[in-house]
Amino acid sequence: GTKFLREGCEIVDVSDPNFVAAVSPRCRLIVVATNDTPDEKIYCAEIKNFDKILSVNGTRTSETEKWAKVKERLEYGPDRVEFRLPPCSVSTYEILRKR
């Protein structure tokens, strides 16, 4: 395992090669997103079968950050989350849902 993707997580099929997603036994969706381009990217991820999102917390490593808490407000709704990915970055998001 890793710091975020631990034993017991179930990998979820995603259609974008820049993302890895897994569901943890504690009802969290873990999303790891990479941006290996020199430009900022914004993604809106549709999250199916994961209703009632309570919170989204992120950690990022980029050219100017190292394991930094994502400070910008993340936009999310009942079945979607919007991610802002700075250039040359790896971001991990923990999405907590209501049990």
C-alpha positions in Angstrom: 0.0 0.0 0.0 0.8 3.7 0.0 0.0 6.5 2.4 -3.5 6.9 0.9 -4.1 3.6 -1.0 -4.0 1.1 1.8 -4.7 -2.6 2.1 -8.4 -3.3 1.8 -9.0 -0.5 -0.8 -10.8 -1.6 -3.9 -9.5 -0.1 -7.2 -12.3 1.6 -9.2 -12.3 1.6 -13.0 -11.7 5.1 -14.4 -11.5 6.2 -18.0 -8.6 8.6 -17.7 -5.0 7.4 -17.6 -4.1 10.4 -15.4 -6.3 9.1 -12.6 -6.3 6.2 -10.2 -9.3 5.7 -7.9 -10.1 3.4 -5.0 -12.8 2.9 -2.4 -11.5 2.3 1.1 -13.3 0.2 3.7 -14.1 3.4 5.6 -16.4 4.8 2.9 -13.8 7.1 1.4 -13.1 7.4 -2.3 -9.4 8.1 -2.9 -8.5 9.7 -6.2 -4.9 10.2 -7.3 -4.5 12.6 -10.2 -1.4 13.6 -12.2 -0.8 16.5 -14.5 2.5 16.1 -16.3 2.0 19.0 -18.6 3.3 22.6 -18.2 -0.3 23.9 -18.1 -3.0 23.9 -15.3 -5.8 21.4 -15.9 -9.3 21.4 -14.6 -11.2 18.1 -14.5 -14.8 17.5 -13.5 -15.1 13.9 -12.4 -18.5 12.2 -12.5 -18.7 10.0 -9.4 -21.3 7.2 -9.8 -22.6 5.1 -6.9 -21.1 7.5 -4.4 -23.9 9.8 -3.4 -24.1 12.2 -0.5 -20.5 13.6 -0.5 -19.7 15.2 2.9 -16.2 16.6 2.2 -13.3 16.6 -0.1 -9.7 17.0 1.2 -6.6 17.1 -0.9 -2.8 16.8 -0.7 -0.5 17.9 -3.5 3.1 17.8 -4.6 4.1 20.1 -7.4 7.0 22.4 -8.4 6.1 24.7 -5.5 4.5 22.3 -3.0 5.5 19.2 -1.2 2.8 17.1 0.5 0.8 20.4 0.8 -2.8 20.6 1.8 -4.9 21.7 -1.2 -6.0 25.2 -0.1 -8.4 26.1 -2.9 -12.1 25.4 -2.4 -13.1 22.3 -4.3 -16.4 22.4 -6.0 -18.5 19.3 -5.6 -22.1 18.1 -5.9 -24.0 14.9 -5.3 -22.3 13.0 -8.0 -19.3 15.1 -9.2 -16.1 16.7 -8.0 -14.1 19.4 -9.8 -10.3 19.1 -9.5 -7.8 21.8 -10.3 -4.4 20.3 -11.2 -1.4 22.7 -11.3 1.3 22.0 -13.9 3.6 19.1 -13.2 1.7 17.9 -10.1 0.4 14.9 -8.3 -2.7 15.4 -6.2 -4.5 13.0 -3.9 -8.1 13.6 -2.8 -10.0 11.9 -0.1 -13.8 12.1 -0.7 -15.9 11.3 2.3 -19.4 10.1 1.8 -22.3 9.6 4.3 -22.6 6.0 5.3 
